[in-house]
């Protein structure tokens, strides 16, 4: 009997088209190829058709896509293994064309076929109205019942063979690269994780389906980075193709392998830790080598801002402050993420926590949510009752392990316009690298959440005051992840409006402060240097 050349592994959980995918592989195969179908916690209806080329693994309880793929790979008999999603179709002779390409590239390669979009089915009513790949239900045009018409064809376009990731290690198509590289076998920075092929030896040597990741998120980034950083290459093969079904309108044919956005975010952070920060132990190349080789767009150090609000501030104050932040971030080309309790139209992303109420745990959760959804390297913290000066956003932190506070801020008292300055560190003036901020706020949220379950409100407030609102401005807390603290002063001051409903109170006389040593560069009066009279600013807010 001829030796098996390729083992195609098809993991699936509640996959409607598992049987059709397996059958398509068998019909299109021209090499000595086997299929290993991993039924992860389900039995397909109808059952898979018996075939001597097919091995079935059945898990009574699902173990997850990565673990299921590894199950299949362990029993694979082929020199090469190909992981495929259970909703794909293939080019005639795809396996032979991939195997032939490996003869040219050598085996220190992960290879993908060109990817097309897959038209699997339409919903059709008796009037002939067709609805493309949608959740089941009545016809949207005439309201009559619909039935599923399986089309099962690759769409003629687009044809994708090159991919990349952005600075958050989020998957991106890369048409510009593939247009610049018309060769049949084209190097690609990353892949789309629905189909990839490597030798079985390399698959396990590199751990291409690392089970430390959650479900399916970051599969393509993981495979590509492990291949490139270990000294190999990732190749897109234009000589053959597969088509992958994207769940365009979701519903009752959504993603069988669930993965919450929080777990996707965790996967991205794990990728950043392992690959971007050069912590993967099998790497022989630095991550910067990969950036230098491909020079992907938007990988310079970028600035962003997070804006967090409880949506309870008087709009007379909130609106001009909000518009000021929107205007400045746009002018400075700074990405803005909003974190709120109610829906808001501000920034490129609005993270909402509608079930939470104002409090320290909520504030910490809002900040963490905004940080996790930002795409930028350097983050300015902005609050709903501060008017920022443009010069505030000109600062660039010189160190990635330090939390920097802008001390050029005047406190403006409502309604009389009295202004006060001393060299104070405030959260609203914080600028820090995003990675450091996420690390700290995850730890801080975990501690406050635990305390909130064990303490009453008074005890919790005392506990949070002990932690301090401004990270690393004191040494009272032995944080697991320690960072440094430093300060700067913008050219002109920010204005922190004290309206009586601030999260923290305000003292206006020196004698009200227990520690007089903190009152460095004390200034008070009716005017803010370089800005104008305090009462004139107040008038714009009343």
N, C-alpha and C positions, 0 to 999 in steps of 0.2 A: 504493500500500500504506500502511495506517495506521501512524503512528509508534509504535514500542514505548514503552510507558509505564513498565513495571517489568521489571527483570532480577533474577530469583531465582537466587542463586549457591549451589550445593550442593557443598561440598568433602567428599571422603570418602577414607578409606584402609581397605581391607578391610571395607567396609560391606556387610553382608548385605542391607540393606533400601534401598539406594540406588535401585534400579529402582522399587520400590513408592512411595518418597517422591516421585521425579520424576513418576511417573504420577498420584499424588494431587494434586500441584500443578497439573498440566495439566487434570485432571478438575474441580477446584474453581475454576479461574480463570475470571473473567468480564470481565477487562480485556484489553488488548493486552499480554500478558505473555510474556516469554521465560524459558527455564531454561538456565542454564549449569552443567553438571555437570563437576566437576573430579575425575578419577580419579587420585588421587595415589599412584602407585606400584603400582596393581593394575588388573585388568580384572574387572568383575563377571560372575558366572555365575549366571543367564543374562545375556547382554549387554543393555544398555539398548535399548528399542524405538526404532526410528527415528521421528522426528517433526520436522517443519519448525520447530517452536517450540523445539527443544532443540539446543544446541551442546555438544559434548563436548570437553574438554581432557584429554589423557592424558599424564601424567608417568611415564616409565619408572622413575624413582627418586623416591620421595616427597620433597617439599620442605617439608612441614609445613602445618598447617591455616591459619595466618595467611597464609603465602606463597601457598598454593593459592587462598584466598579473594581475595587481591589479583590473582592471575592472571585469575580470572573477572571481577572488577570492571573490570579494564583494558579488556576487550573488550566490556563491557556496552553495549548500545545504548539502554537506557532512561534517562530522566531520573532515576529512582529505582533504587536497588539494595537488595536484601534478602538478607542472609546467613542461611542455614538449615542446620541439621545434617541429616545424611543418614538420620535415623530419626524423621521427623515426619509428621503428617497435618494437614489444614487444614479450616477452615470453608468452606462454599460461598460463593463470592464474596469471599473474604478480601482479594484484591488490590484489588478495587473499593472495599471498605469502608475499607481503609487509605489508598488514594489520595484518597478523598473526605474523610477526616479531615485530610489534609495541606492541603486547601483551606481548612480552618478554622484550623489552627494556624500556617500559613506553613511555609517550608522550613528555618528555622533550628532544626530539631528532629530528634532521633532517636526513632523510634516503635517500640513493640513491640505485638503483639496480646496479648490475654489468654492466659495459658498454662494448659493442662490437662495432666494426666498421660496417657500414651499406653499403652494395652493392645495390644501388638503380637501376642503369641502365647502359647499354652499348650503344654505337653508333655502328651500324652494317651496312655494305654495302652489295650490292648484291653478292659480291664475298665471303662473309662470314667473312671478317675481322672484328674483334671486338676491340673497343677502350673503355677502362674503364672510366666511369664517367668523361666525358670531355666536353668542349664547343662544340656546334654544328658546323658542317662544313664537308667538303669532307673527305673521307678516307685518312689517312696519308700514307697508303701503296700503294693504287692504284689510288687515286684521285677521285673515284666515289662517288656519293651522299650517305649519311648515313641517317638512321632512328633510332629513339630511341627505344630500347628494354628494358622495365622495368623488372628488375630481382627481386627486392624486397626480399632480403634475408640478414640475419645477417652473417657476416664472422666468421669463427670458431675461429680466433685469430686476434688481441690480446684480452684478457679479463681483463679489468681494473676495480679495485674496490678501489684503494687507490691513492690519489693525494696529492700534496703539492703545495707550492708556494716558489719562491726564494726571495732574499732580496729586489728585486724591486716589490714584490707581484705579480709576473708573474706566471701564471699557469704552473705546471709541473706534468708529470706522476711520480709515485713513486713505481716502480716495486720492489725495494729492501724491502720496508715496507710490501707490500702485500705478498712477498715470506716468510718474517719472521713471518707473522701472517696468518696462514692457516684457521682460524676459519670462520664459515659461516657468522657471523655478526662481521665485523672488523671495529674498529675505524679508521677514516681517518682524516688527518690534514685539507684537503680542498676537493673540489669537482670540477667536470666539470659541468658548469652551464646549460647544456641542459636538465637535468631531476633531480628534487629533490622533496621530499615529507615531509610534516609536518602537524600538526593539523592546522586547520584554525585559531584557537585562537592564537597559537604561531606565525603563519605567520604574523598576523597583530600586535601582541604584539611586535615582534622584527623588524617589517618592513623589511621583507626579500627581497623585491624588492623596495629598496629605490629610489625614483624618483629624488633624488639629484645627482645620477650618470647619466652619458651620455649613452644612448642606452644599448648595451649588455656587454660592457667591464667590467670586474671584478665581474661578477655575482657570480661565484663560490667562490671567495675569500670573497665577502660580506656575502653570506649566511653562509659560514663556520665560519667566524670570529664572526658574530652576534650570532650564535648558541653556539659556544664554550665559548666566552667571557661573555655570559649572564648566564652561569652555566649549559648549556646543553651539548649534545654530537652529533657528526656527525658520522653516521654509514653507511658502505657499506654492502649491502645484497647480498651475493654470491648465495642465493637460487633462485634468479630470475635475469633476465637481460632485458636490452633494447639495441637497436642498433641505433647509431647516424651517420647520413651522414656528413662526412667532405668534404668540397669543395676542393677536391684534386687539380684540375686544373682550378677551378674558371670559368671565362668567363661569359657566359650567364646563369649560374646557381650559381652565386656567392652569397654573403651575402645580402639578401633582406633588412635587417636592416643595413644600412650603419653606420660606425663608423670610422671617420678619426683617424689616428694614434695619432694626437695631442689630440683628445678627449679620446682615450684609455690611453694616458699618464696622462691626467687630472684625469681620474678615479683612476689610480694607486696612484697618489699623494693624492687623497681624502681618499683612503683606508689607506695609510700610516698615514695620519693625524688622522683619526678616530680610527683606530685599533692599529697600531704599536706604535703610540704616546699616546695611552690611553686617547683619547678624546671622545670616544663614550659614551654618558651619561647612557646607559642601561647596561654597562659592570659591572659585579661583580668580574671578574678576570682580571689580568693584561696580556698584550700581552706576557710578558716574561714567564708567567705561561704556555702558549701554546707552546712556544719554548722549555721550560724545559721538558714538557711532551713528545714531539715528537722528539726533538733534530734533526731537519732537517739538511741536509748537507749544507755547505757553508754559515752558518749564523754567522760566526765570523766576526769581523770588518775587512774589506778588503780595500786595497789601489788601487786606479785607477788614470789614467791620462787622460786629454783631450789635444789634439793637434789641434790647429786651424791655418789656413793659407789661404791667398788670392791667392796662386798659382802664384804669380808674382815675387817672389824672384829668383835671379840668381841661377841656379842649382849648380854652384860651391860652393855656401854657403849652399843652402837648402838641398842638398843631404847628405853631411856629418853630418849636424845637425839632419836631419831626421833619418839617420841610427844610430846615437848616442842614440836618444830617443827610437827607436825600440829595440836596443840591451839592454839598461838598463832596460826597462820595462819588457822585457822577462827574464832577469837575476833575477830581483827582484820579479817576479811573480805579476806584476802590470798590470791590464787590461787597454787597451788603446783604446780610441775612437777618431776618426779623424773627424774634421769638416772643410770642404773645399768648394771652389767654383767649382772645377773640380773633376772628379772621381779620387780617389786615392786608392792604395792598401796598407793601413797601419792601424794597429789595428784590433780589432775584429768587428768594426762597422765604416762605413764611412757615415757621414751625409753630404749631399751636398745641396748647395744653388746656382744652376747654373744661375738663373735669377738675382741675386744680384751683385752689384758692390762694390768695396772696399770703406769702409767708417765706421763711428762709429756705425751706426745702424746695418750694416752688421756684424761687429765684435761682437757686443752684441748678435745678433741673432745666430751667429755661436757658441758662448760660451754657450748660453742657449740650443741650439740644442744638443750640445755634452753632457752637463750635464744631460739633460732629457733622453738621450740614454745610459748613463753609468749605470752599475750595481753595482758600488762600493760605499762604505761609505765615504771614505776619497779621496779627489781629488787633484792632483797636476796639476796646469796650466802649459802647456809647449808651447813654441812658436818656429817658424820655423827658427829663427836666433840666437838661444842660444845653446851652448854646455854645457850640464849638467854633473856635477860630480856625481858619484854613491852615494856619501854620502848625496846628496840632498834628495834622496828618502828614507833615513832611518828615517826621521822625522815622528813623530806621534803627531798630535795636541792633547794637553791635555784637551781642552774644545771644545764642539760642537757649541758654540755660538760665536766663535772668528775666524777672518780671520788672518792667520799667513803668514808673509813674510820673506823669506830667504834673509838676508842682506849680506851674504857672496857671493858677485858677483863682478867680474871685468869687466869693459867696455873695449872692445878691438877695437882700431881704425884701420880701413882699409884705406890705404894699408901699413902704416908704423909700425904697431904693438905696438903703444903706448898704455899703459894700465893705467886705472884709477879706483880707488875704493873710495867710501865713503858709509856710512850706509844708503843706499837708499832702499825704498820699491817699488818693481816693480811687475806688474801683472804676469810676466813670472816666478816670484819666489813665487807665492801664493800657499798655501796649506790650505784646508778648508774642513769641512764636507759637503758632497753633498747636504743635505737638506737645510743647511743655504745658500749655493751658489745658488741653484735653487730659493729659496724664494727671494733673493736679485736680481738676474738677471732677473727674471720675472718683478719685479717692475722697474728695471732700463730700460729694453727694452720698457715697456709701456710708460715710461716718454720720452725716446728719440724718439720713434715712434710718439708720439703726437707732440713733438717739431719739428720734421722733416716736418710735414705737415703745420706748422705755421710759420717757419723761413726760411730765405735764407741760403745758405751754410756758409757764414761768421758768421751769428748769431748762427747757429747750432754748429759750431766749438767752439765758445765762450761759449755756453751753456754747451757743453760736458766737456770743460776744467774746468768749474765751478763745475760740478758734480765730476770731478776727474776720472782718469782711474783706480785707485787702491782703491777698496771699503774700506771705514771706516778708511782711513789714515788721515782724517781731519773731522771737524764737520760743514762744510759749508752747508750741505744739511739735512733737517729734514726728513729722510726716514721714511716711515710708519713702516717698519720692521727694527729695529735697532739691529746691532750686534757690537761686540767689535773688536779691532785690537791689534795684538801683533807681535813680531818678534822672529826669531831664526837665528843661523848661522850654516851652515853645516860644517863638518870637513875641507873640501877643497872647493874652490870657483867654482861657475858656471862662464861661459864666455859668456857675451852678446856682440855679434859682431855688431859693428857700421859701417855700409856699405854705409851710405848716403841715403838709401831709407827706413829707419825705420819709423814706424808710428809716433813716437815722435822724436824731434831733440835732439841733445846732445851738451852740453857746456863742454869745456875741461879746462877752466881756472877759478880759484876761483872768480876773479873779475867779471865774467859773471853772477854770481848768486846774486840775490837781497837779499835773506835771507841767510846770512853767517852761521846762527845757524844750518842750515840743514847739513852743511858739516862736519859731525862727522867722525873721523878716516880717514881723507883724505890721500890717498896714490897714487902716480903716478910714472911711470917709464917704463922701458923696459921689466920687468919680472913680472910674476904672481906667487906669493908664492905657492910652492908645485906643480906647473904645469910646468913652464918653461918660456922661452923667448916668448914675444908676437909675434915677427917677425917670429919665427918658426911655430907658429900656423897659422899665415897669409899665409905662404908659402904652407901649406897643402890645403888652400882654393883657391889658385890662379892657 
